[in-house]
Amino acid sequence: MTSVNAVIGSTGLVGHQILATLLSLDACKTVYTISRRAPKTEASAKLNATVEADTTKWAARFAGLSPPPTTVYSALGTTRAQAGGIQNQWKIDHDLNVELAKAAHAAGVETFVFVSSAGTRGLMSGIVPYSKMKIGVEDSIKSLDFKQAIILRPGFLMGKREVAHAGGPLLDGLFRGMKNYLGQGAQDRFAQEDEVVARAAVKAAALAAEGKAPSKYWIIEQADIVKLGRDEWAA
């Protein structure tokens, strides 16, 4: 486990859980965050939080982190409704993620972990804006040639959001009911708990630090997210 980390998107569903997971680990000494509002987590001497409402300043703020992080996690994302339209969503989900990945690479970050989404390379990915955003970020991360890049592609994210997505509570209930009626395995094929995804991200980075990543550009699909973040998790 690397001792100096940074979390982008630390106030969101998965980012919050990544931050909480890192802060709970003895081996993690420092966690930087850059966000528009303060992370809602327990006070910790490990946490070095920067609150900056102007996202155009995030890359510069990132470049000023000292000592620089060796691992960066990005779970940054918004919705079309929250952003006020698809163009504004693109600025966050795509442009800001790419800008921060470039800043991380320039700062000497060794491992970059990005929480993407299942189905981004599917049949309709070329015309679905959400998929195009995720593909663009994934491809940019790959082109930057980090020492280690990790891409997680979870399914529907179950958990308590500060602002519910349109149809989100209905889908959350549907997938939780699927577990009750069809079993855990059925649920695992389509949806994962936010904590499980976060733990999978942290576990993957730890394995990479130990030289156990299967490839330099490691893509983790839903089955392996469940494996790393729940079945094999031991903090």
FENBELWO-V414239 format. One record per pair of residues at least 24 apart in sequence whose ideal C-beta (glycine too) atoms are under 10 Angstrom apart, sorted by the first residue. I is the first residue (numbers start at 1). J is the second residue. D is the distance in whole Angstrom. If there is no record, write none. Layout:
BEGIN
i->(I	I)
j->(J	J)
d->(D	D)
END
This chain:
BEGIN
i->(1	1	1	1	1	1	1	1	1	1	1	1	1	2	2	2	2	2	2	2	2	2	2	2	2	2	2	3	3	3	3	3	3	3	3	3	3	3	4	4	4	4	4	4	4	4	4	4	4	4	4	4	4	5	5	5	5	5	5	5	5	5	5	5	5	5	5	5	5	6	6	6	6	6	6	6	6	6	6	6	6	6	6	6	6	6	6	6	6	6	7	7	7	7	7	7	7	7	7	7	7	7	7	7	7	7	7	7	8	8	8	8	8	8	8	8	8	8	8	8	8	8	8	8	8	8	8	8	8	9	9	9	9	9	9	9	9	9	9	9	9	9	9	9	10	10	10	10	10	10	10	10	10	10	10	10	10	11	11	11	11	11	11	11	11	11	11	11	11	12	12	12	12	12	12	12	12	12	12	12	13	13	13	13	13	13	13	13	13	13	13	13	13	13	13	14	14	14	14	14	14	14	14	14	14	14	14	14	14	14	14	14	14	14	15	15	15	15	15	15	15	15	15	15	16	16	16	16	16	16	16	16	16	16	17	17	17	17	17	17	17	17	17	17	17	17	17	17	18	18	18	18	18	18	18	18	18	18	18	18	18	18	19	19	19	19	19	19	19	20	20	20	21	21	21	21	21	21	21	21	21	21	21	22	22	22	22	22	22	22	22	23	24	24	25	25	25	26	27	27	27	28	28	28	29	30	30	30	31	31	31	32	32	32	32	32	32	32	32	33	34	34	34	34	34	34	34	35	37	40	55	55	55	55	55	55	56	56	56	58	58	58	58	59	59	59	59	59	59	59	59	59	60	61	61	62	62	62	62	62	62	62	62	63	63	63	63	64	65	65	65	65	66	68	68	68	68	68	68	69	69	69	69	69	69	69	70	70	70	70	70	70	70	70	71	71	71	71	71	71	71	71	71	71	71	71	71	71	72	72	72	72	72	72	72	72	72	72	72	72	72	72	73	73	73	73	73	73	73	73	73	73	73	74	74	74	74	74	74	74	74	74	74	74	75	75	75	75	75	75	75	75	75	75	76	76	76	76	77	77	77	77	77	77	77	78	79	79	79	79	79	79	80	80	80	80	81	81	81	82	82	86	86	86	87	89	89	89	90	90	90	90	90	92	93	93	93	93	93	93	93	94	94	94	94	94	94	94	94	94	95	95	95	96	97	97	97	97	97	97	97	98	98	98	98	98	98	98	98	99	100	101	101	101	101	101	101	101	102	102	102	102	104	104	104	105	105	105	105	105	105	105	105	106	108	109	109	109	109	110	110	110	110	110	110	111	111	111	111	111	111	111	111	111	111	111	111	112	112	112	112	112	112	112	112	112	113	113	113	113	113	113	113	113	113	113	113	113	113	113	113	114	114	114	114	114	114	114	114	114	115	115	115	115	115	115	115	115	115	115	115	115	116	116	116	116	116	116	116	117	117	117	117	117	117	118	118	118	118	118	118	118	118	118	118	118	118	119	119	119	120	120	121	121	138	138	141	142	142	142	145	145	146	146	147	147	148	148	148	148	148	148	148	148	148	148	148	149	149	149	149	149	149	149	150	150	150	150	150	150	150	150	150	150	150	150	150	151	151	151	151	151	151	152	152	152	152	152	152	152	152	152	152	152	152	152	152	152	153	153	153	153	153	153	153	154	154	154	154	154	154	154	154	154	154	154	154	154	154	154	155	155	155	155	155	155	155	155	155	155	155	156	156	156	156	156	157	157	157	157	157	157	158	158	158	158	158	158	158	158	159	159	159	159	159	159	159	160	161	184	184	185	185	187	188	188	188	188	188	188	188	189	189	189	190	191	192	192	192	192	192	193	193	193	194	195	195	195	196	196	196	196	196	196	196	196	197	197	197	197	197	197	198	198	199	199	199	199	199	199	199	199	200	200	200	200	200	200	200	200	200	201	201	201	202	202	202	202	203	203	203	203	203	203	203	203	204	204	207)
j->(25	26	27	28	29	71	202	203	205	206	207	209	210	27	28	29	30	69	70	71	109	110	111	205	206	208	209	27	28	29	30	31	46	67	69	70	71	209	28	29	30	31	32	46	48	65	66	67	68	69	70	71	109	29	30	31	32	33	46	69	70	71	72	73	109	111	113	202	205	30	31	32	33	34	48	50	62	65	68	69	70	71	72	73	74	100	104	107	109	112	31	32	33	34	35	39	47	49	69	71	72	73	74	75	76	113	198	201	32	33	34	35	58	62	72	73	74	75	76	77	96	97	100	101	104	112	113	114	115	33	34	35	73	74	75	76	77	78	92	96	97	100	114	115	34	35	37	38	39	40	41	47	49	73	74	75	76	35	36	37	38	39	40	41	49	51	75	76	162	39	75	76	77	78	115	157	159	161	162	194	75	77	115	157	158	159	160	161	162	165	168	194	195	197	198	73	74	75	76	77	115	152	154	157	159	192	193	194	195	196	197	198	200	201	39	73	74	75	76	77	115	194	198	201	40	41	75	159	160	161	162	194	195	198	41	75	157	159	193	194	195	196	197	198	199	201	202	229	73	74	75	113	115	194	195	197	198	199	200	201	202	205	44	46	47	49	73	75	198	44	195	198	73	195	198	199	200	201	202	203	229	233	235	46	47	71	73	198	201	202	205	47	202	235	202	206	235	235	206	209	235	71	202	206	67	65	67	69	69	71	73	61	62	65	66	67	68	69	72	73	58	59	61	62	65	76	100	76	162	162	91	92	95	96	99	100	91	96	99	96	99	100	103	96	99	100	101	102	103	104	106	107	103	100	103	99	100	102	103	104	106	107	109	103	104	106	107	107	103	104	107	109	107	104	106	107	108	109	110	104	107	108	109	110	111	112	108	109	110	111	147	148	205	209	104	109	110	111	112	113	148	150	201	202	205	206	208	209	100	101	103	104	105	107	109	110	111	112	113	114	146	205	111	112	113	114	115	150	152	198	201	202	205	100	101	104	112	113	114	115	116	137	141	201	113	114	115	116	152	157	194	197	198	201	100	114	115	137	115	116	117	130	133	134	137	163	130	161	163	165	166	168	129	130	165	166	163	165	166	163	165	129	130	133	129	129	130	133	129	130	132	133	136	133	129	130	132	133	134	136	137	129	130	132	133	134	135	136	137	140	133	136	137	137	133	134	136	137	138	140	141	133	136	137	139	140	141	143	144	140	137	137	140	141	143	144	146	149	140	141	143	144	141	144	146	140	141	143	144	145	146	147	149	144	147	144	146	147	148	146	147	148	205	208	209	146	147	148	149	150	204	205	206	208	209	213	218	141	144	146	147	148	149	150	151	205	141	146	148	149	150	151	152	200	201	202	204	205	208	218	220	138	140	141	149	150	151	152	153	201	150	151	152	153	154	157	197	198	200	201	220	225	141	151	152	153	154	219	220	152	153	154	155	156	157	152	153	154	155	156	189	190	191	192	221	222	225	153	155	222	151	153	153	219	217	219	217	216	217	219	216	217	216	217	208	216	204	205	207	208	209	211	213	215	216	217	218	208	213	215	216	217	218	219	200	201	204	205	207	208	213	215	216	217	218	219	220	204	217	218	219	220	221	192	197	198	200	201	204	218	219	220	221	222	224	225	228	229	197	219	220	221	222	224	225	191	192	193	194	196	197	198	200	201	220	221	222	225	226	229	187	188	189	190	191	192	197	221	222	225	226	187	190	191	192	222	191	192	193	194	196	197	187	191	192	193	194	195	196	197	192	193	194	195	196	197	198	194	194	226	230	223	226	226	222	223	225	226	227	230	231	222	223	226	222	222	222	225	226	229	230	226	229	230	229	229	230	233	225	226	227	228	229	230	231	233	222	225	226	228	229	230	225	229	225	228	229	230	232	233	234	235	224	225	226	227	228	229	230	232	233	225	228	229	228	229	233	235	227	228	229	230	232	233	234	235	228	229	232)
d->(6	9	4	6	10	9	8	9	7	5	10	6	9	8	8	9	10	8	4	5	10	8	7	7	8	9	5	6	6	4	7	10	10	10	9	8	9	10	8	7	5	8	8	10	10	9	10	6	7	5	6	8	10	9	7	5	7	10	9	5	7	5	7	7	10	9	9	9	8	9	7	4	7	8	9	10	7	7	9	4	9	8	5	7	9	9	8	9	8	10	6	7	5	9	9	8	10	10	9	10	8	5	8	7	9	9	10	10	9	8	6	8	8	8	7	7	4	7	5	10	9	8	6	9	9	10	10	9	10	9	9	8	8	6	4	3	6	9	9	10	9	10	10	8	8	5	10	9	5	9	8	9	8	9	10	8	9	5	7	6	8	6	7	9	10	10	10	10	8	10	6	7	7	8	9	10	10	8	9	9	8	9	10	6	9	5	8	5	8	10	10	5	10	9	9	9	10	4	10	9	5	9	8	6	8	10	10	5	9	10	5	5	10	8	8	7	8	4	7	9	8	9	8	10	7	7	8	9	10	10	9	8	10	8	10	8	10	8	9	5	5	9	7	3	8	9	9	10	5	9	6	8	8	9	10	8	4	9	10	6	6	10	9	10	8	9	8	9	8	10	8	8	10	8	5	6	10	8	5	9	9	9	7	8	9	9	8	9	10	6	9	6	10	6	8	9	6	9	8	10	10	9	9	10	10	9	8	8	8	10	9	9	8	5	10	10	9	6	9	10	5	9	5	6	9	10	8	9	10	8	8	7	9	6	9	9	10	9	9	7	8	6	8	9	5	6	10	8	4	9	9	10	8	10	9	9	6	10	5	7	9	7	9	6	9	7	6	9	10	10	7	10	10	9	10	5	6	7	10	8	8	9	6	9	9	10	8	7	5	7	9	10	9	8	9	7	7	4	8	7	9	9	10	9	5	9	8	8	8	8	9	5	9	9	5	9	7	5	7	9	9	9	9	8	5	8	8	9	10	9	6	8	7	7	7	9	7	7	5	7	10	8	9	10	9	8	4	10	9	10	9	8	8	8	7	9	8	9	8	9	9	9	9	9	10	10	9	10	8	6	8	9	8	8	10	9	9	8	6	6	9	5	9	9	10	8	8	7	7	10	9	6	9	9	9	8	10	4	8	9	7	9	10	8	4	8	9	5	6	9	9	9	9	10	8	9	9	5	10	8	9	10	7	6	9	5	8	10	9	9	10	7	6	5	10	6	8	9	8	10	10	7	9	8	8	10	9	10	5	8	6	10	10	9	10	10	7	9	10	7	4	6	10	9	8	7	7	4	7	7	9	6	10	6	7	9	10	6	8	5	9	8	5	7	9	9	9	10	9	8	4	8	7	10	5	8	7	6	9	9	9	7	10	6	8	7	5	7	10	9	10	8	5	8	7	9	7	9	9	7	10	10	9	5	6	5	8	9	10	9	6	7	8	9	9	9	5	6	5	8	10	8	10	9	7	6	9	8	8	10	9	7	9	10	9	8	8	9	5	10	8	9	8	8	9	7	9	8	10	4	8	10	6	9	6	8	7	9	9	9	7	5	7	9	9	7	5	6	9	7	7	10	10	8	5	8	7	10	7	7	5	7	9	10	6	9	6	6	7	9	8	5	8	9	9	6	9	9	10	7	7	5	7	9	8	8	5	10	9	8	5	10	8	10	9	9	6	5	9	9	9	8	7	5	5	6	9	9	5	8	10	10	6	4	8	10	7	7	8	6	10	7	9	5	7	5	7	9	9	9	9	6	3	7	10	9	10	8	9	9	9	10	9	9	7	7	9	5	10	9	10	7	8	9	8	9	7	6	6	7	8	9	8	8	10	8	9	9	7	6	10	9	4	5	9	8	9	6	9	10	6	10	10	7	9	7	4	7	10	5	10	8	7	4	8	8	4	3	8	9	8	9	8	8	9	8	9	8	9	4	6	10	7	6	9	9	6	9	10)
END
